[in-house]
């Protein structure tokens, strides 16, 4: 169908337009982050990347992080989480496991342990269910360090957690008192 290199290139571009800058290809996300598949394909093509529905479906199905999702009819598509544009993904609050994990680069550890985890330009702080995923995330930022997040205690103190369609745990912030190195 397409090479792994092409798949990665297109996937990164889709992440850009479905999570951060839909205007790059002239599309508008609805309140829940959805866009019509035909509009996406037309916009991507106008930007010089020619793909059809079969290729798009292959990218969605094979993305190891399940970054994208179709609606039930496969007429709309959206990013599963990680938006910097204002969308309401409609996730319901969930009871988290006692411990979740956050991967980061070693250069950020001192600051995080002082101030906690902040969502910054994103809608939520992203947390992992397992240490392997957290290590992979941390590697993107340098030498990886995995922090334990005392999510059970946070939840007991009123913090809300959400579970995205692709298995990423989301919360508004993680105060430093709930972090362990």
MDAnalysis code that builds the backbone (N, CA, C; Angstrom):
import MDAnalysis as mda
import numpy as np

u = mda.Universe.empty(543, n_residues=181, atom_resindex=np.repeat(np.arange(181), 3), trajectory=True)
u.add_TopologyAttr("name", ["N", "CA", "C"] * 181)
u.add_TopologyAttr("resid", np.arange(1, 182))
u.add_TopologyAttr("resname", ["UNK", "UNK", "UNK", "UNK", "UNK", "UNK", "UNK", "UNK", "UNK", "UNK", "UNK", "UNK", "UNK", "UNK", "UNK", "UNK", "UNK", "UNK", "UNK", "UNK", "UNK", "UNK", "UNK", "UNK", "UNK", "UNK", "UNK", "UNK", "UNK", "UNK", "UNK", "UNK", "UNK", "UNK", "UNK", "UNK", "UNK", "UNK", "UNK", "UNK", "UNK", "UNK", "UNK", "UNK", "UNK", "UNK", "UNK", "UNK", "UNK", "UNK", "UNK", "UNK", "UNK", "UNK", "UNK", "UNK", "UNK", "UNK", "UNK", "UNK", "UNK", "UNK", "UNK", "UNK", "UNK", "UNK", "UNK", "UNK", "UNK", "UNK", "UNK", "UNK", "UNK", "UNK", "UNK", "UNK", "UNK", "UNK", "UNK", "UNK", "UNK", "UNK", "UNK", "UNK", "UNK", "UNK", "UNK", "UNK", "UNK", "UNK", "UNK", "UNK", "UNK", "UNK", "UNK", "UNK", "UNK", "UNK", "UNK", "UNK", "UNK", "UNK", "UNK", "UNK", "UNK", "UNK", "UNK", "UNK", "UNK", "UNK", "UNK", "UNK", "UNK", "UNK", "UNK", "UNK", "UNK", "UNK", "UNK", "UNK", "UNK", "UNK", "UNK", "UNK", "UNK", "UNK", "UNK", "UNK", "UNK", "UNK", "UNK", "UNK", "UNK", "UNK", "UNK", "UNK", "UNK", "UNK", "UNK", "UNK", "UNK", "UNK", "UNK", "UNK", "UNK", "UNK", "UNK", "UNK", "UNK", "UNK", "UNK", "UNK", "UNK", "UNK", "UNK", "UNK", "UNK", "UNK", "UNK", "UNK", "UNK", "UNK", "UNK", "UNK", "UNK", "UNK", "UNK", "UNK", "UNK", "UNK", "UNK", "UNK", "UNK", "UNK", "UNK", "UNK", "UNK", "UNK", "UNK", "UNK", "UNK"])
u.atoms.positions = np.array([
    [0.840, -1.196, 0.000],
    [0.000, 0.000, 0.000],
    [0.882, 1.256, 0.000],
    [1.451, 1.623, 1.149],
    [2.417, 2.717, 1.228],
    [3.566, 2.241, 2.101],
    [4.712, 2.867, 1.907],
    [5.876, 2.472, 2.701],
    [5.721, 2.967, 4.139],
    [6.506, 2.379, 5.043],
    [6.491, 2.800, 6.447],
    [6.895, 4.271, 6.566],
    [7.855, 4.686, 5.744],
    [8.310, 6.084, 5.763],
    [7.175, 7.023, 5.340],
    [6.449, 6.648, 4.284],
    [5.311, 7.466, 3.853],
    [4.225, 7.496, 4.932],
    [3.975, 6.343, 5.528],
    [2.978, 6.248, 6.584],
    [3.321, 7.209, 7.716],
    [4.576, 7.207, 8.142],
    [5.001, 8.086, 9.234],
    [4.873, 9.555, 8.841],
    [5.284, 9.885, 7.636],
    [5.213, 11.272, 7.161],
    [3.757, 11.766, 7.139],
    [2.880, 10.955, 6.576],
    [1.471, 11.351, 6.492],
    [0.848, 11.409, 7.883],
    [1.179, 10.450, 8.742],
    [0.651, 10.431, 10.104],
    [1.049, 11.689, 10.875],
    [2.300, 12.101, 10.744],
    [2.747, 13.328, 11.419],
    [2.001, 14.549, 10.888],
    [1.787, 14.572, 9.575],
    [1.065, 15.692, 8.987],
    [-0.392, 15.700, 9.470],
    [-1.016, 14.523, 9.526],
    [-2.383, 14.445, 10.042],
    [-2.454, 14.895, 11.498],
    [-1.448, 14.540, 12.292],
    [-1.402, 15.002, 13.685],
    [-1.371, 16.519, 13.741],
    [-0.578, 17.117, 12.878],
    [-0.493, 18.579, 12.836],
    [-1.862, 19.193, 12.560],
    [-2.536, 18.726, 11.509],
    [-3.781, 19.383, 11.112],
    [-4.977, 18.970, 11.972],
    [-4.968, 17.771, 12.525],
    [-6.112, 17.341, 13.336],
    [-5.970, 17.674, 14.816],
    [-4.764, 18.055, 15.243],
    [-4.551, 18.375, 16.658],
    [-4.219, 19.850, 16.889],
    [-3.548, 20.471, 15.921],
    [-2.977, 21.796, 16.191],
    [-3.333, 22.887, 15.174],
    [-3.238, 22.585, 13.884],
    [-3.376, 23.634, 12.875],
    [-4.245, 23.199, 11.697],
    [-5.536, 23.015, 11.906],
    [-6.393, 22.604, 10.792],
    [-6.410, 23.617, 9.651],
    [-6.159, 24.873, 9.984],
    [-6.189, 25.924, 8.958],
    [-5.096, 25.759, 7.899],
    [-4.060, 24.986, 8.203],
    [-2.977, 24.755, 7.238],
    [-3.526, 24.176, 5.936],
    [-4.581, 23.353, 6.046],
    [-5.165, 22.770, 4.835],
    [-6.593, 23.262, 4.605],
    [-6.978, 24.313, 5.314],
    [-8.272, 24.939, 5.082],
    [-9.472, 24.166, 5.601],
    [-9.283, 23.406, 6.671],
    [-10.417, 22.696, 7.267],
    [-10.757, 23.310, 8.616],
    [-11.962, 23.020, 9.089],
    [-12.407, 23.465, 10.400],
    [-12.888, 22.243, 11.168],
    [-12.386, 22.077, 12.366],
    [-12.834, 20.988, 13.229],
    [-14.118, 21.409, 13.924],
    [-15.043, 20.463, 14.112],
    [-16.241, 20.816, 14.872],
    [-15.913, 20.825, 16.364],
    [-16.905, 21.045, 17.204],
    [-16.680, 21.207, 18.645],
    [-16.017, 19.991, 19.290],
    [-16.239, 18.813, 18.709],
    [-15.647, 17.583, 19.250],
    [-14.385, 17.161, 18.502],
    [-13.897, 18.010, 17.622],
    [-12.661, 17.720, 16.900],
    [-12.830, 16.936, 15.609],
    [-14.065, 16.668, 15.198],
    [-14.320, 15.898, 13.981],
    [-14.248, 16.778, 12.741],
    [-13.847, 16.166, 11.631],
    [-13.901, 16.802, 10.322],
    [-14.346, 15.742, 9.321],
    [-15.077, 16.159, 8.315],
    [-15.525, 15.253, 7.270],
    [-14.307, 14.669, 6.552],
    [-14.302, 13.362, 6.330],
    [-13.165, 12.683, 5.691],
    [-12.899, 13.255, 4.300],
    [-13.944, 13.508, 3.526],
    [-13.748, 14.051, 2.178],
    [-13.089, 15.428, 2.232],
    [-13.492, 16.257, 3.200],
    [-12.879, 17.577, 3.347],
    [-11.401, 17.445, 3.716],
    [-11.089, 16.501, 4.602],
    [-9.690, 16.265, 4.981],
    [-8.878, 15.832, 3.767],
    [-9.381, 14.868, 3.011],
    [-8.643, 14.367, 1.841],
    [-8.440, 15.469, 0.798],
    [-9.453, 16.312, 0.609],
    [-9.330, 17.431, -0.336],
    [-8.282, 18.431, 0.150],
    [-8.312, 18.755, 1.436],
    [-7.351, 19.698, 1.997],
    [-5.930, 19.172, 1.953],
    [-5.754, 17.901, 2.267],
    [-4.428, 17.285, 2.226],
    [-3.895, 17.298, 0.794],
    [-4.760, 16.976, -0.157],
    [-4.366, 16.966, -1.574],
    [-3.941, 18.364, -2.031],
    [-4.693, 19.383, -1.622],
    [-4.357, 20.768, -1.993],
    [-3.009, 21.178, -1.406],
    [-2.596, 20.501, -0.346],
    [-1.304, 20.777, 0.293],
    [-0.185, 19.932, -0.314],
    [-0.511, 19.126, -1.327],
    [0.508, 18.356, -2.033],
    [0.685, 16.916, -1.591],
    [-0.185, 16.438, -0.700],
    [-0.117, 15.046, -0.260],
    [-1.368, 14.352, -0.788],
    [-1.178, 13.476, -1.759],
    [-2.306, 12.817, -2.403],
    [-2.496, 11.435, -1.786],
    [-3.610, 11.284, -1.074],
    [-3.983, 9.984, -0.517],
    [-5.468, 9.761, -0.762],
    [-5.875, 8.518, -0.733],
    [-7.293, 8.199, -0.873],
    [-7.804, 7.625, 0.448],
    [-9.081, 7.256, 0.473],
    [-9.664, 6.749, 1.708],
    [-8.969, 5.470, 2.166],
    [-8.605, 4.604, 1.248],
    [-7.976, 3.344, 1.624],
    [-6.646, 3.590, 2.347],
    [-5.873, 4.533, 1.859],
    [-4.600, 4.871, 2.513],
    [-4.873, 5.494, 3.881],
    [-5.832, 6.404, 3.956],
    [-6.184, 7.021, 5.239],
    [-6.632, 5.952, 6.240],
    [-7.470, 5.038, 5.800],
    [-7.937, 3.958, 6.666],
    [-6.765, 3.101, 7.142],
    [-5.825, 2.818, 6.256],
    [-4.624, 2.050, 6.617],
    [-3.825, 2.790, 7.700],
    [-3.670, 4.086, 7.547],
    [-2.916, 4.885, 8.527],
    [-3.616, 4.857, 9.882],
    [-4.930, 5.019, 9.884],
    [-5.681, 4.997, 11.143],
    [-5.555, 3.624, 11.808],
    [-5.717, 2.570, 11.041],
    [-5.709, 1.219, 11.607],
    [-4.330, 0.755, 12.062],
    [-3.276, 1.242, 11.409],
    [-1.931, 0.744, 11.729],
    [-1.142, 1.663, 12.644],
    [-1.686, 2.820, 12.987],
    [-0.953, 3.728, 13.857],
    [-0.789, 3.093, 15.232],
    [0.454, 2.871, 15.620],
    [0.730, 2.147, 16.864],
    [0.197, 2.871, 18.092],
    [0.055, 4.169, 18.020],
    [-0.447, 4.939, 19.160],
    [-1.936, 5.244, 19.050],
    [-2.559, 4.740, 17.992],
    [-4.007, 4.943, 17.775],
    [-4.372, 6.415, 17.919],
    [-3.602, 7.248, 17.224],
    [-3.782, 8.696, 17.343],
    [-5.060, 9.214, 16.698],
    [-5.633, 8.446, 15.780],
    [-6.793, 8.921, 15.029],
    [-7.940, 7.949, 15.169],
    [-9.170, 8.486, 15.014],
    [-10.356, 7.641, 15.086],
    [-11.379, 8.121, 14.067],
    [-12.083, 7.165, 13.493],
    [-13.227, 7.455, 12.638],
    [-14.491, 7.401, 13.476],
    [-15.534, 8.091, 13.017],
    [-16.849, 7.874, 13.610],
    [-17.342, 6.504, 13.125],
    [-18.485, 6.069, 13.619],
    [-18.980, 4.734, 13.284],
    [-19.206, 4.532, 11.786],
    [-19.591, 5.585, 11.099],
    [-19.861, 5.485, 9.665],
    [-18.611, 5.694, 8.802],
    [-17.498, 6.014, 9.446],
    [-16.234, 6.325, 8.760],
    [-16.385, 7.492, 7.781],
    [-17.248, 8.436, 8.149],
    [-17.423, 9.648, 7.350],
    [-16.702, 10.836, 7.964],
    [-16.362, 10.706, 9.265],
    [-15.638, 11.760, 9.964],
    [-14.415, 11.148, 10.631],
    [-13.417, 12.001, 10.871],
    [-12.178, 11.575, 11.511],
    [-11.750, 12.655, 12.491],
    [-11.034, 12.233, 13.538],
    [-10.457, 13.188, 14.477],
    [-9.229, 12.572, 15.133],
    [-8.444, 13.433, 15.766],
    [-7.346, 12.968, 16.603],
    [-7.951, 12.508, 17.924],
    [-7.384, 11.460, 18.504],
    [-7.937, 10.889, 19.739],
    [-7.679, 11.760, 20.961],
    [-6.556, 12.462, 20.982],
    [-6.224, 13.372, 22.085],
    [-5.008, 14.180, 21.674],
    [-4.584, 15.111, 22.520],
    [-3.375, 15.883, 22.258],
    [-3.593, 17.205, 21.558],
    [-4.820, 17.665, 21.522],
    [-5.137, 18.911, 20.819],
    [-4.585, 20.137, 21.541],
    [-4.128, 21.091, 20.754],
    [-3.823, 22.411, 21.292],
    [-4.904, 23.402, 20.868],
    [-5.788, 22.990, 19.968],
    [-6.945, 23.806, 19.597],
    [-8.105, 23.389, 20.480],
    [-9.025, 24.304, 20.714],
    [-10.126, 24.040, 21.620],
    [-11.166, 23.090, 21.043],
    [-11.186, 21.877, 21.547],
    [-12.223, 20.910, 21.199],
    [-12.677, 20.223, 22.485],
    [-13.890, 19.725, 22.473],
    [-14.420, 18.969, 23.601],
    [-14.621, 17.539, 23.120],
    [-13.734, 16.666, 23.537],
    [-13.731, 15.296, 23.026],
    [-14.854, 14.444, 23.602],
    [-15.532, 14.933, 24.625],
    [-16.675, 14.224, 25.159],
    [-16.338, 13.036, 26.047],
    [-15.118, 12.975, 26.549],
    [-14.747, 11.875, 27.423],
    [-15.386, 12.070, 28.793],
    [-15.878, 10.995, 29.353],
    [-16.503, 11.020, 30.668],
    [-15.439, 10.777, 31.738],
    [-15.588, 11.407, 32.906],
    [-14.631, 11.146, 33.993],
    [-14.572, 9.655, 34.330],
    [-13.359, 9.181, 34.620],
    [-13.113, 7.773, 34.929],
    [-12.343, 7.666, 36.243],
    [-12.477, 6.533, 36.892],
    [-11.677, 6.248, 38.078],
    [-10.348, 5.687, 37.585],
    [-9.234, 6.359, 37.887],
    [-7.939, 5.895, 37.387],
    [-7.387, 4.761, 38.253],
    [-6.389, 4.052, 37.734],
    [-5.675, 3.112, 38.595],
    [-4.921, 3.886, 39.679],
    [-4.467, 3.199, 40.701],
    [-3.754, 3.857, 41.806],
    [-2.515, 4.600, 41.330],
    [-1.794, 4.014, 40.372],
    [-0.564, 4.621, 39.861],
    [-0.659, 4.714, 38.338],
    [-0.341, 5.880, 37.812],
    [-0.135, 6.079, 36.382],
    [1.295, 6.565, 36.218],
    [1.746, 6.729, 34.986],
    [3.143, 7.077, 34.736],
    [3.233, 8.236, 33.746],
    [4.294, 9.008, 33.909],
    [4.574, 10.101, 32.983],
    [6.034, 10.031, 32.570],
    [6.277, 9.955, 31.281],
    [7.638, 9.937, 30.766],
    [8.061, 11.311, 30.321],
    [9.292, 11.672, 30.646],
    [9.832, 12.972, 30.263],
    [11.337, 12.853, 30.076],
    [11.965, 13.909, 29.633],
    [13.413, 13.939, 29.505],
    [14.067, 14.328, 30.818],
    [15.263, 13.822, 31.044],
    [15.954, 14.057, 32.322],
    [16.183, 15.543, 32.601],
    [16.306, 16.357, 31.563],
    [16.560, 17.781, 31.766],
    [15.358, 18.506, 32.370],
    [14.179, 17.901, 32.312],
    [12.972, 18.557, 32.832],
    [12.598, 18.118, 34.239],
    [13.269, 17.124, 34.756],
    [12.852, 16.479, 36.007],
    [12.833, 17.429, 37.204],
    [13.881, 18.221, 37.394],
    [13.939, 19.112, 38.556],
    [12.779, 20.103, 38.557],
    [12.508, 20.680, 37.413],
    [11.409, 21.638, 37.304],
    [10.060, 20.966, 37.579],
    [9.852, 19.786, 37.007],
    [8.588, 19.082, 37.193],
    [8.382, 18.718, 38.655],
    [9.440, 18.270, 39.326],
    [9.298, 17.884, 40.735],
    [9.001, 19.085, 41.629],
    [9.328, 20.290, 41.167],
    [9.018, 21.503, 41.927],
    [7.609, 22.014, 41.637],
    [7.237, 22.033, 40.364],
    [5.979, 22.676, 39.971],
    [4.862, 21.707, 39.614],
    [5.192, 20.437, 39.412],
    [4.200, 19.466, 38.975],
    [4.116, 19.422, 37.458],
    [3.154, 18.680, 36.971],
    [2.928, 18.564, 35.529],
    [1.807, 19.500, 35.125],
    [2.088, 20.320, 34.120],
    [1.106, 21.282, 33.624],
    [0.783, 20.960, 32.177],
    [-0.434, 21.264, 31.771],
    [-0.841, 20.952, 30.399],
    [-0.233, 21.907, 29.373],
    [0.196, 23.043, 29.820],
    [0.786, 24.062, 28.952],
    [-0.103, 24.332, 27.748],
    [0.384, 24.116, 26.534],
    [-0.400, 24.438, 25.341],
    [-1.416, 23.382, 24.953],
    [-1.489, 22.305, 25.691],
    [-2.441, 21.244, 25.371],
    [-3.660, 21.337, 26.273],
    [-4.641, 20.508, 25.982],
    [-5.866, 20.526, 26.781],
    [-5.732, 19.723, 28.067],
    [-4.806, 18.759, 28.095],
    [-4.641, 17.904, 29.263],
    [-3.188, 17.485, 29.423],
    [-2.852, 17.033, 30.617],
    [-1.604, 16.329, 30.879],
    [-1.844, 14.887, 30.461],
    [-0.880, 14.298, 29.764],
    [-1.006, 12.923, 29.272],
    [-0.254, 11.968, 30.189],
    [-0.921, 10.883, 30.575],
    [-0.338, 9.888, 31.467],
    [-0.485, 8.506, 30.845],
    [0.440, 7.619, 31.197],
    [0.459, 6.269, 30.640],
    [0.038, 5.253, 31.688],
    [-0.569, 4.173, 31.220],
    [-0.974, 3.079, 32.082],
    [0.211, 2.187, 32.452],
    [1.258, 2.191, 31.615],
    [2.399, 1.300, 31.853],
    [3.715, 2.053, 31.678],
    [4.764, 1.518, 32.285],
    [6.072, 2.179, 32.241],
    [6.708, 2.111, 30.859],
    [6.426, 1.063, 30.101],
    [7.018, 0.942, 28.766],
    [6.606, 2.108, 27.871],
    [5.323, 2.435, 27.908],
    [4.838, 3.558, 27.104],
    [5.454, 4.862, 27.605],
    [5.533, 5.020, 28.917],
    [6.110, 6.242, 29.490],
    [7.574, 6.396, 29.080],
    [8.325, 5.306, 29.030],
    [9.727, 5.371, 28.584],
    [9.794, 5.844, 27.140],
    [8.924, 5.312, 26.285],
    [8.911, 5.724, 24.872],
    [8.614, 7.218, 24.741],
    [7.666, 7.694, 25.539],
    [7.336, 9.128, 25.516],
    [8.543, 9.938, 25.990],
    [9.165, 9.506, 27.076],
    [10.323, 10.215, 27.616],
    [11.488, 10.272, 26.637],
    [11.664, 9.236, 25.832],
    [12.762, 9.200, 24.860],
    [12.635, 10.289, 23.812],
    [11.421, 10.753, 23.570],
    [11.233, 11.839, 22.602],
    [11.792, 13.156, 23.123],
    [12.089, 13.209, 24.433],
    [12.544, 14.448, 25.068],
    [13.963, 14.335, 25.612],
    [14.717, 13.346, 25.162],
    [16.085, 13.162, 25.645],
    [16.221, 11.868, 26.407],
    [17.105, 11.870, 27.403],
    [17.278, 10.685, 28.247],
    [16.002, 10.509, 29.063],
    [15.307, 9.351, 28.915],
    [13.999, 9.217, 29.545],
    [14.043, 9.011, 31.055],
    [13.095, 9.631, 31.724],
    [12.854, 9.431, 33.147],
    [11.348, 9.194, 33.282],
    [10.986, 8.198, 34.089],
    [9.577, 7.895, 34.299],
    [9.194, 8.279, 35.723],
    [8.142, 9.072, 35.822],
    [7.613, 9.482, 37.126],
    [6.368, 8.671, 37.451],
    [6.243, 8.259, 38.703],
    [5.007, 7.654, 39.187],
    [4.054, 8.788, 39.538],
    [2.835, 8.671, 39.072],
    [1.789, 9.641, 39.391],
    [0.809, 8.944, 40.331],
    [0.640, 9.504, 41.506],
    [-0.247, 8.923, 42.516],
    [-1.691, 9.281, 42.177],
    [-2.165, 8.704, 41.100],
    [-3.466, 9.061, 40.543],
    [-4.624, 8.667, 41.460],
    [-4.482, 7.564, 42.176],
    [-5.537, 7.170, 43.120],
    [-5.748, 8.220, 44.189],
    [-4.652, 8.732, 44.742],
    [-4.747, 9.785, 45.763],
    [-5.302, 11.078, 45.160],
    [-4.858, 11.384, 43.948],
    [-5.385, 12.581, 43.285],
    [-6.900, 12.487, 43.133],
    [-7.343, 11.331, 42.663],
    [-8.773, 11.123, 42.447],
    [-9.551, 11.271, 43.763],
    [-9.001, 10.697, 44.835],
    [-9.663, 10.797, 46.143],
    [-9.765, 12.243, 46.607],
    [-8.850, 13.089, 46.121],
    [-8.874, 14.503, 46.516],
    [-9.607, 15.382, 45.500],
    [-10.335, 14.760, 44.580],
    [-11.205, 15.528, 43.700],
    [-10.691, 15.822, 42.301],
    [-9.516, 15.352, 41.948],
    [-9.010, 15.561, 40.583],
    [-9.731, 14.612, 39.627],
    [-10.058, 15.113, 38.443],
    [-10.754, 14.285, 37.458],
    [-9.761, 13.696, 36.461],
    [-10.082, 12.492, 36.021],
    [-9.294, 11.783, 35.022],
    [-10.213, 11.315, 33.905],
    [-9.653, 11.255, 32.705],
    [-10.380, 10.791, 31.528],
    [-9.497, 9.777, 30.818],
    [-10.124, 8.847, 30.136],
    [-9.396, 7.854, 29.364],
    [-9.741, 8.060, 27.899],
    [-8.725, 8.421, 27.099],
    [-8.962, 8.681, 25.681],
    [-9.228, 7.377, 24.943],
    [-9.728, 7.506, 23.728],
    [-10.062, 6.343, 22.910],
    [-8.844, 5.468, 22.623],
    [-7.655, 6.061, 22.695],
    [-6.445, 5.274, 22.411],
    [-5.675, 4.903, 23.679],
    [-6.336, 4.973, 24.824],
    [-5.746, 4.463, 26.053],
    [-4.839, 5.408, 26.810],
    [-4.819, 6.682, 26.447],
    [-4.016, 7.667, 27.169],
    [-4.885, 8.255, 28.280],
    [-4.352, 8.280, 29.496],
    [-5.055, 8.906, 30.621],
    [-4.802, 10.402, 30.582],
    [-5.837, 11.177, 30.836],
    [-5.776, 12.633, 30.744],
    [-6.250, 13.253, 32.052],
    [-5.610, 14.353, 32.441],
    [-6.043, 15.130, 33.599],
    [-5.594, 16.570, 33.382],
    [-6.143, 17.487, 34.157],
    [-5.820, 18.904, 33.971],
    [-4.426, 19.284, 34.449],
    [-3.980, 18.667, 35.535],
    [-2.663, 18.960, 36.094],
    [-2.294, 17.852, 37.067],
    [-1.020, 17.771, 37.386],
    [-0.564, 16.860, 38.438],
    [0.318, 17.681, 39.377],
    [-0.224, 18.093, 40.529],
    [0.598, 18.831, 41.486],
    [1.804, 17.989, 41.922],
    [2.882, 18.666, 42.242],
    [4.144, 17.992, 42.584],
    [4.000, 16.983, 43.719],
    [3.099, 17.241, 44.645],
    [2.928, 16.336, 45.785],
    [2.454, 14.947, 45.384],
    [1.967, 14.801, 44.148],
    [1.478, 13.499, 43.668],
    [2.477, 12.815, 42.733],
    [3.707, 13.289, 42.716],
    [4.745, 12.715, 41.834],
    [5.823, 12.029, 42.642],
    [6.282, 10.879, 42.142],
    [7.428, 10.175, 42.723],
    [8.387, 9.821, 41.607],
    [9.657, 10.013, 41.876],
    [10.680, 9.695, 40.873],
    [10.990, 8.214, 40.926],
])
